[in-house]
Amino acid sequence: MTAAVEWLLLTRPGCHLCEEFLQSLSGRLPSQGVHIRTACVDDRAEWKSVYGRRIPVLLDGAGHLLYSADGGEATSLEQLLHVFTTSD
């Protein structure tokens, strides 16, 4: 059994795109194995300067970019979900 994975979703109050992303992501992940925390991108100056115009942004437990609304260097959502939806 693998350890649970924790991801951080950076959002902002009232961000409808962020709410839709979280709902879509939550509905497509297995109920066990992935925990998603949310935080306001404006809570930390570094987050705001790097990701403030890119939300929703999904970071792994080490703070590495997994997904952002603008694409950028992040993994596509489909590639990310593939890891958790394929069986061994």
Secondary structure, 3 states (H helix, E strand, C coil): CCCCEEEEEEECCCCHHHHHHHHHHHHHCCCCCEEEEEEEHHHCHHHHHHHCCCCCEEECCCCCEEEECCCCCCCCHHHHHHHHHCCC
